Amino acid sequence: MQLFYTNQVDEAGCDEAGRGCLAGPVAGAAVILPPGYYNPLLKDSKKLPAKTRKKLRLEIEKNALAWAVAMVPPERIDKINILNASIAAIHEALDRLKTKPGHIIVDGNRFKGYKNIPHKCIVKGDSRYQSIAAASILAKTHRDELMEKLHKSFPTYKWVKNKGYPTREHVNAIFEHGISEYHRKSYNIKEMQLNLKFQDNQH
């Protein structure tokens, strides 16, 4: 699907990364691209190889009129839940923009208004709009980079590979060694392990 761009000046595209993880922060990003900016490689970060994401990150950070990434840590996720934490991360990223946006577009269907600036939620927006796709890439690459650094202190969980997502290897490591200070304690990890066993029985 071709990604659209907007001619609206100072429109910030926003997205998050790490919402479905068991460990680590959730990241939010906001990007204001130049009017008419178009890069055919820009699309949902999950659909791109890591090498391409890293290359695009450099291009986005170089060409954007403004960009910012913010992260909400696990302990706050546990207090306010992952949806509110994801929105808080995006709000903080918007706070950090050097240029105040005149309009905001956000991936998904849930968002809370930011400083009376008009906003629009767009389902699958990271596959439709350049600025949201750019935010998706920045949120994911910055978060992945952090999880790779944390892996050095907690190699048991293989975060360098799974980035905190609930892979079988990650879940089994939690049950064998317990959780770390970076795990989200409000997540029902036992239920996830049961689901993995259920999936095994289906094959």
C-alpha positions in Angstrom: 0.0 0.0 0.0 1.3 3.4 -0.9 1.8 5.7 2.0 0.1 9.1 1.8 1.6 12.3 2.9 0.0 15.5 3.9 0.7 19.1 2.9 -0.4 20.4 6.3 2.5 22.2 7.9 3.8 21.0 11.2 1.6 17.9 11.4 3.1 15.4 13.9 2.8 11.7 13.2 2.9 9.5 16.3 3.3 5.9 17.2 4.5 3.6 19.9 6.6 0.4 20.3 6.8 -2.3 22.9 3.2 -2.4 24.0 3.1 -6.2 23.9 6.4 -6.8 25.6 6.9 -8.5 29.0 9.9 -6.4 29.8 11.3 -2.9 29.2 9.7 0.4 28.6 7.0 1.3 26.1 8.4 3.9 23.6 6.5 6.8 22.0 7.7 8.8 19.1 6.5 12.0 17.3 7.8 13.2 13.9 7.1 16.3 11.8 8.2 15.7 8.2 8.7 18.5 5.7 5.5 19.1 3.6 5.4 16.7 0.6 8.2 14.5 2.0 8.0 11.0 0.6 10.3 8.0 0.9 9.0 4.8 -0.7 10.8 2.6 1.9 8.8 4.1 4.8 6.2 1.8 6.1 5.2 0.0 9.3 8.4 -0.7 11.2 7.4 -4.3 11.9 7.3 -5.1 8.2 10.9 -4.0 7.7 14.2 -5.8 8.3 16.3 -4.4 11.1 19.0 -3.2 8.7 16.5 -1.1 6.8 14.9 0.3 10.0 18.3 1.5 11.1 19.0 3.1 7.8 15.7 4.8 7.7 16.1 6.0 11.3 19.2 8.0 10.2 17.4 9.5 7.3 14.3 10.4 9.4 16.4 12.1 12.1 18.3 14.0 9.4 15.4 15.2 7.3 12.6 15.7 9.8 11.6 19.2 10.8 11.4 17.9 14.3 11.4 14.5 16.0 11.4 13.1 19.5 11.3 9.7 21.3 10.2 9.2 24.9 9.9 6.1 27.1 7.7 5.1 30.0 9.4 2.6 32.3 7.9 -0.8 33.5 7.0 0.5 37.0 4.8 3.3 35.6 3.2 0.8 33.1 2.3 -1.3 36.2 0.7 1.7 37.8 -1.3 3.2 35.0 -1.7 0.2 32.5 -0.1 -0.2 29.1 -2.7 1.8 27.1 -2.3 4.9 29.3 1.5 4.4 29.4 1.6 4.3 25.6 -0.3 7.5 25.3 1.9 9.1 28.0 5.0 8.2 26.0 3.6 9.8 22.9 2.6 12.9 24.9 6.1 13.2 26.3 7.6 12.8 22.8 5.3 15.7 21.7 6.5 17.7 24.7 10.1 17.3 23.4 9.5 18.4 19.9 11.4 21.6 19.0 8.5 22.7 16.8 5.0 22.8 18.2 2.6 20.8 15.9 -0.5 22.3 14.6 -2.2 18.9 14.1 -1.5 15.4 15.3 -2.2 12.0 13.7 -1.8 8.9 15.7 -1.6 5.2 14.8 -4.5 3.2 16.2 -7.9 4.1 17.6 -7.2 5.3 21.1 -5.6 8.5 22.2 -6.1 11.3 24.7 -6.1 14.9 23.6 -2.8 16.8 23.8 -2.8 20.5 24.8 -6.0 21.3 22.8 -4.2 20.5 19.5 -6.5 18.8 17.0 -5.7 15.1 16.5 -7.0 12.2 14.5 -6.6 8.5 15.2 -5.9 6.3 12.1 -6.1 2.5 12.2 -3.1 1.1 10.5 -1.8 4.6 10.1 1.8 3.3 10.1 0.9 1.7 6.7 -0.8 4.7 5.4 1.0 7.9 6.4 4.7 8.8 6.1 4.9 10.7 9.4 3.3 7.9 11.4 5.5 5.3 9.7 8.5 7.4 10.6 7.4 7.6 14.2 6.9 3.8 14.2 10.5 3.4 13.0 12.0 5.8 15.6 10.0 4.3 18.5 11.1 0.8 17.6 14.7 1.4 16.8 15.3 3.5 19.9 13.6 0.9 22.1 15.4 -2.0 20.5 18.7 -0.3 21.1 17.9 0.1 24.8 16.8 -3.6 25.1 20.1 -4.6 23.5 22.0 -2.6 26.1 19.9 -4.1 28.9 20.6 -7.6 27.6 24.3 -7.2 28.6 23.2 -7.0 32.3 20.5 -9.6 32.0 21.6 -12.1 29.3 19.4 -14.9 30.7 16.3 -13.5 29.0 17.9 -13.1 25.5 16.5 -9.5 25.1 19.1 -9.0 22.3 17.0 -11.4 20.3 13.4 -11.0 21.5 13.5 -7.3 22.7 11.3 -8.2 25.6 8.5 -9.8 23.6 6.9 -13.0 25.0 8.8 -15.6 23.0 8.9 -19.1 24.3 12.5 -18.7 25.3 11.8 -15.5 27.2 8.8 -16.9 29.0 10.6 -20.1 30.0 13.6 -18.1 31.3 11.2 -16.1 33.5 9.8 -19.3 35.1 13.2 -20.8 35.5 15.0 -17.7 36.9 12.3 -15.3 38.0 11.7 -11.8 36.8 14.2 -8.9 36.6 13.7 -5.3 37.7 12.8 -4.4 34.1 9.9 -6.9 33.8 6.3 -5.6 34.0 4.9 -7.1 37.1 1.3 -6.4 36.2 1.4 -8.8 33.2 0.0 -12.3 33.7 3.1 -14.2 32.7 1.7 -17.5 34.0 -1.3 -17.3 31.7 1.1 -16.6 28.8 3.0 -19.8 29.6 -0.2 -21.8 29.7 -1.1 -20.4 26.3 2.2 -21.5 24.9 1.6 -25.0 26.2 -1.9 -24.9 24.7 -0.4 -23.9 21.4 2.1 -26.8 21.6 -0.8 -29.2 22.1 -2.4 -28.0 18.9 0.5 -29.2 16.7 
